[in-house]
Amino acid sequence: MKYSIKSILLATMIVFVAAACQEDGPDDPIIVSVDTQFNIAFDQEVSIKDENLILKFTEVKEDSRCPDDVQCIWEGRLVISINANNQLLELSIGGQSEPTVTMEGFRVTLVEVVEPTPKSGVDAKHSDYIVALKVEKIQG
């Protein structure tokens, strides 16, 4: 069977176009219930069930937590940004930080840092971060 250069180029172009059309992003948002603690990874979206609220972990602004293998005078803190229905929330944990923010009838709390555990001499990438959040509906 003889193939022409045109047909080989056409087949190659089809493969490249098909590969380019595949979405290269996070999966559909995870759906969780209000008043439930859940984990959210960097750049992941979470939808609050039966509420008009979508959260996305968008930025690690500061991570000054004390590494496990070091003795520190101060425990340090983690500051992150969460996009909540196109409103930017800044949450922090550690030190004298306030881990809770109120917005549009909800209270959003940064409960804990799941990953990464700080280690001396190792800079974590944003993609390494997973935090636990809790969203509560404010009555009234």
Beta strands, then each sheet from edge to edge (+ up, - down):
strand 1: 30-32
strand 2: 37-41
strand 3: 45-48
strand 4: 53-63
strand 5: 78-84
strand 6: 87-93
strand 7: 100-103
strand 8: 106-115
strand 9: 130-137
sheet 1: 1+ 3+ 4- 5+ 6-
sheet 2: 2+ 9- 8+ 7-
end
